[in-house]
Structure formats: C-alpha cells, structure tokens
Amino acid sequence: MKRKIRKLRVRSRTELGIAQLAKWLNPILNGWLAYYGAFYRSALYAICWHVNKALVRWARRKFKPLRQHKTRAVKFMEGISEQCPHLFAHWRQGMRGSFA
C-alpha cells in the first residue's frame, strides 16, 4: 500500500486542490479501510500516517511559503484536518494523527 501511494505521486499533483485530491484518493482509501480494516485495523495506522506525510509533501510543493518549512506545512495540514475532518476517508475514521 505504501508503494501504491508512492506510485501515485501524490506530492507532485500540485495542479489539484485539496478537495480534488481528496476526491481522487478517497476511493482508494475507502477500499483499503473497508477490506483491511475488517481484519487488521491497527496495521492501517502506518498507512494512514504515510498518506498524511504525502499530503504534507504535497502542501510543501503546492504552496511556496511552505516550501522550506516542514513544521509550518505540518501545522497547515493539521489545521485543514481540524476544519474539515470529513475531507479524506481516513480522517473520517479518526486517523488524523501525526502529520510529521
């Protein structure tokens, strides 16, 4: 699953907004959460953390003021997850956790 996230190259899809990115990723995440979540839910935390890291890298490439500031990018994504907790499928399941 981590390989799939890397292969999708989320970080370089800067032409997409955050809502479009969620619309693109949610079917994939929903499938993983439904299938693997039924059997081994705790293993999904590492995958969701990896997706969150990819979202931080996306934000750093998309927004120039965040480019050289990882901490600001993390805070930016944490703010989005608090404002829109239902944006991404894994956030809906309560896996908003660490972005760093």
trRosetta pair geometry for C-beta under 8 A, 3 or more apart (Angstrom, degrees):
i j d omega theta_ij theta_ji phi_ij phi_ji
1 4 5.4 -47 -151 30 37 115
1 5 6.7 39 150 -19 64 99
1 32 6.2 85 -126 -124 135 141
1 47 4.9 -14 112 -121 138 127
1 50 7.8 132 114 65 94 145
2 5 5.7 -51 -152 33 37 112
2 6 6.5 35 150 -16 66 104
2 46 7.9 -48 -64 133 117 100
2 47 6.7 -131 -64 -115 75 74
2 50 5.2 -94 -115 -164 93 168
3 6 5.7 -54 -150 39 34 111
3 7 6.0 35 151 -22 67 109
4 7 5.5 -54 -143 38 30 113
4 8 6.4 36 155 -24 63 103
4 28 7.4 -171 141 -170 131 134
5 8 5.8 -51 -151 29 30 113
5 10 6.5 -30 -174 -10 79 123
5 47 7.7 164 -32 -162 137 81
5 50 5.8 139 58 130 164 114
5 51 6.0 -128 -122 -88 141 69
5 54 5.6 -130 169 -48 116 155
6 9 7.4 28 168 -69 41 52
8 25 7.7 97 156 -101 161 91
8 28 7.9 -86 -76 -26 152 175
9 12 4.7 -27 162 36 107 110
9 13 6.7 126 111 -36 80 88
10 13 5.9 -56 -156 17 37 115
10 21 7.1 82 -156 -156 96 115
10 25 7.1 31 -110 -80 122 129
10 51 7.8 86 -15 -147 172 66
10 54 4.2 61 68 161 136 122
10 55 7.0 -49 143 -71 135 50
10 57 7.4 99 93 74 93 106
10 58 5.5 -67 140 -64 87 122
11 54 5.9 -115 -52 -161 85 73
11 57 3.9 -38 -112 119 120 114
11 58 5.0 -132 -120 -71 45 62
11 60 7.9 -14 -152 55 102 94
11 61 5.8 102 172 -1 81 141
12 61 6.7 -70 -102 136 44 168
13 16 4.8 0 147 17 103 118
13 21 6.5 138 101 -105 128 99
13 24 7.6 -121 166 74 163 164
13 58 6.7 -20 56 -129 81 116
14 58 7.0 177 -85 -164 68 75
14 61 5.2 -113 -74 120 125 103
14 62 4.5 180 -137 -94 93 75
16 20 4.1 -136 -162 96 96 119
16 21 4.8 126 123 -61 128 79
16 24 6.7 -44 -143 -5 161 141
17 20 4.8 93 50 12 73 103
17 21 6.9 -131 97 -7 37 90
18 21 5.5 -52 -146 35 31 115
18 22 6.4 34 153 -20 64 103
18 80 6.5 -115 -161 -156 160 148
18 87 7.0 -11 146 -176 105 145
19 22 5.7 -51 -150 35 32 112
19 23 6.4 34 151 -20 64 105
19 87 7.2 -102 -105 -147 61 106
20 23 5.5 -51 -147 36 34 113
20 24 6.3 34 153 -19 65 107
21 24 5.7 -57 -149 37 30 112
21 25 6.2 12 159 -5 67 113
21 55 7.7 127 138 -118 144 90
21 58 6.8 97 -128 170 158 162
22 25 6.1 -65 -137 47 28 98
22 26 5.7 40 166 -41 67 109
22 87 4.8 -103 -103 166 156 84
22 88 5.2 -122 -126 -81 99 67
23 26 6.3 -38 -131 17 21 117
25 28 5.7 -68 -165 44 53 111
25 29 5.7 43 147 -18 86 112
25 51 7.3 128 -180 -153 143 122
25 88 6.7 -14 91 -134 122 99
25 89 7.6 -141 118 11 85 105
26 29 5.6 -59 -137 44 34 108
26 30 5.8 38 164 -25 70 107
26 88 6.5 -156 -86 -146 86 52
26 89 4.7 131 -142 -37 76 108
27 30 5.8 -51 -140 35 27 113
27 31 6.5 31 158 -21 60 105
28 31 6.0 -58 -157 32 28 112
28 32 6.7 22 152 -13 64 107
29 32 5.8 -57 -148 39 34 109
29 33 6.0 31 156 -18 69 109
29 51 7.0 54 -97 -111 121 164
29 88 6.7 27 55 177 171 89
29 89 3.8 161 104 57 119 128
29 90 5.4 -100 -172 -33 132 92
30 33 5.8 -57 -142 40 29 109
30 34 6.1 26 160 -19 65 109
30 89 4.7 -128 -64 -132 72 154
31 34 6.0 -58 -144 37 26 108
31 35 6.1 8 165 -5 64 113
32 35 6.3 -65 -139 45 25 99
32 36 5.5 -14 -179 20 67 117
32 37 7.6 91 130 -25 58 92
32 44 6.9 141 141 -123 104 111
32 47 6.7 -124 156 135 147 157
33 36 7.1 -57 -110 56 16 84
33 37 4.6 22 -177 -27 55 136
33 44 6.6 84 -107 -147 66 155
33 89 6.0 -151 -1 143 144 117
33 90 6.6 -173 -72 -90 128 72
33 93 5.9 -155 -147 -50 141 154
34 37 6.2 -21 -87 38 8 112
34 38 7.0 13 166 -27 45 106
35 38 6.6 -69 -173 19 21 107
35 39 7.8 -18 152 8 56 108
36 39 6.2 -74 -156 48 42 97
36 40 6.0 -51 -178 58 82 85
36 41 7.6 138 129 -92 74 40
36 43 6.6 -94 169 78 121 112
36 44 5.8 142 108 -70 118 106
37 41 4.9 46 -150 -103 63 84
37 44 5.9 -3 -84 -30 78 155
37 93 7.5 -107 -118 -141 149 153
38 41 7.8 106 -17 -60 9 89
40 43 4.4 21 132 9 110 121
40 44 7.5 143 107 -24 71 83
41 44 5.7 -50 -167 19 46 116
42 45 6.0 -25 -169 -2 50 114
43 46 6.6 -45 -176 25 51 107
43 47 7.4 44 136 -10 69 107
44 47 5.2 -57 -155 41 52 114
44 48 5.9 51 149 -21 80 103
44 90 7.6 -163 158 -126 113 114
44 95 7.1 -81 123 -97 104 161
45 48 5.8 -54 -144 38 32 109
45 49 6.3 36 154 -22 64 105
45 95 6.4 -152 -115 -137 64 117
45 97 7.1 65 -158 -12 94 163
46 49 5.6 -52 -148 35 31 114
46 50 6.5 35 151 -22 63 105
47 50 5.5 -53 -152 34 33 114
47 51 6.6 34 149 -19 65 101
48 51 5.5 -47 -147 34 37 113
48 52 6.4 39 151 -20 65 103
48 90 4.3 178 -123 -178 112 148
48 95 4.1 -33 171 146 168 134
48 97 6.9 95 112 35 115 121
49 52 5.6 -52 -150 36 32 113
49 53 6.5 36 149 -21 64 102
49 97 6.3 -53 -89 95 86 131
49 98 6.0 16 -129 69 103 94
50 53 5.6 -49 -150 33 33 113
50 54 6.6 36 150 -20 63 103
51 54 5.5 -52 -151 35 34 114
51 55 6.5 37 149 -21 65 102
51 88 7.5 163 139 176 133 148
51 90 6.3 120 66 24 148 151
52 55 5.5 -50 -150 33 35 114
52 56 6.7 38 150 -20 64 99
52 77 7.0 132 -166 145 84 143
52 96 7.7 113 -97 -167 134 42
52 97 6.9 -134 -20 78 165 84
52 98 6.9 139 99 97 151 50
52 99 4.7 -119 161 -115 115 64
53 56 5.6 -50 -152 32 36 112
53 57 6.5 35 150 -16 66 103
53 99 7.1 154 -79 -174 47 52
53 100 7.8 22 -100 149 86 13
54 57 5.6 -52 -149 38 35 112
54 58 6.3 42 148 -25 65 103
55 58 5.3 -47 -147 32 35 117
55 59 6.5 36 153 -20 64 102
55 77 5.6 119 120 -132 112 138
55 88 7.9 -78 -77 -60 148 156
55 99 7.3 -75 76 -143 106 106
56 59 5.7 -52 -150 35 33 111
56 60 6.5 34 151 -20 64 105
56 70 7.2 49 163 -156 125 77
56 73 5.0 102 -165 132 84 113
56 74 5.7 5 -123 -85 131 63
56 77 5.4 -88 -86 -13 75 152
56 99 5.3 129 -61 168 123 101
56 100 7.5 95 -76 -96 170 36
57 60 5.6 -53 -148 35 34 113
57 61 6.6 26 155 -12 65 106
58 61 6.1 -65 -153 41 30 104
58 62 5.9 23 155 -19 68 115
59 62 5.7 -58 -135 40 30 109
59 63 5.9 -16 -180 21 69 110
59 66 5.6 -40 138 110 90 161
59 73 4.8 150 96 -154 118 99
59 76 5.6 169 176 94 150 132
59 77 5.8 -137 -19 -60 155 101
60 63 7.3 -66 -121 54 17 78
60 66 5.0 -120 -110 123 54 101
60 67 5.6 105 -178 -120 77 35
60 69 7.9 -172 -119 60 98 54
60 70 7.0 -13 -87 -100 137 59
60 73 4.8 -23 -67 -98 88 155
61 67 7.4 75 -97 -113 29 81
62 66 7.9 13 65 54 72 125
63 66 4.5 54 87 17 104 112
63 67 7.4 -147 97 -44 55 71
63 73 7.9 165 61 -107 113 90
63 76 7.5 -147 51 -168 154 168
64 67 5.5 -18 -157 -26 42 119
65 69 7.3 -25 148 28 64 128
65 72 7.4 -87 131 129 90 149
66 69 5.6 -101 -149 62 47 93
66 72 5.4 -146 -121 101 79 108
66 73 4.3 103 -175 -79 121 90
66 76 6.2 -52 -98 -4 140 154
69 72 3.8 23 126 22 123 117
69 73 6.3 149 98 -19 71 85
70 73 5.6 -58 -150 37 33 113
70 74 6.3 36 153 -22 67 103
70 100 7.4 85 150 -130 110 87
71 74 5.6 -50 -149 33 32 112
71 75 6.4 31 153 -15 64 105
71 100 8.0 8 -106 -102 59 117
72 75 5.6 -53 -147 39 33 111
72 76 6.2 41 150 -26 65 105
73 76 5.4 -49 -147 32 32 118
73 77 6.5 27 156 -13 64 104
74 77 6.0 -58 -150 39 30 105
74 78 6.3 31 152 -19 65 108
74 99 4.6 156 -146 94 83 115
74 100 5.1 9 -115 -73 147 82
75 78 5.5 -53 -144 38 32 114
75 79 6.3 38 154 -23 64 103
76 79 5.8 -55 -154 32 28 113
76 80 6.7 26 150 -16 62 103
77 80 5.5 -49 -148 35 38 112
77 81 6.3 37 153 -19 66 104
77 99 4.9 155 87 -143 128 155
78 81 5.6 -54 -147 37 33 111
78 82 6.5 31 153 -18 65 105
78 96 8.0 101 -132 161 65 109
78 99 5.8 -129 -58 0 86 140
79 82 5.8 -57 -149 36 31 108
79 83 6.2 24 156 -14 67 109
80 83 5.8 -59 -142 42 31 106
80 84 6.0 -28 176 37 70 102
80 87 7.1 -37 156 19 99 160
81 84 7.2 -73 -122 67 21 66
81 85 6.2 56 174 -103 61 62
81 87 7.6 -115 -110 36 52 118
81 91 5.7 -148 -142 -127 95 132
81 96 4.6 136 173 -152 137 121
81 99 7.8 -164 -10 -62 142 125
82 85 6.8 5 -136 -63 21 92
84 87 4.1 56 131 -42 115 115
84 91 7.9 54 114 119 70 156
85 91 5.4 -155 -171 154 56 111
85 92 7.1 122 140 -90 77 47
85 96 6.7 -61 -135 -67 89 141
86 91 6.8 -157 -97 101 16 107
86 92 5.2 55 -130 -91 65 95
87 91 6.0 21 53 53 74 148
88 91 4.4 89 63 3 87 108
88 92 7.2 -149 94 -11 47 84
89 92 5.7 -51 -157 27 34 116
89 93 7.0 26 150 -13 63 105
90 93 5.6 -53 -152 38 41 111
90 95 4.4 -61 169 70 93 120
90 96 7.9 153 120 -71 83 46
91 94 7.8 71 -179 -58 34 10
91 95 6.7 -103 -87 65 30 64
91 96 5.0 55 -130 -83 81 90
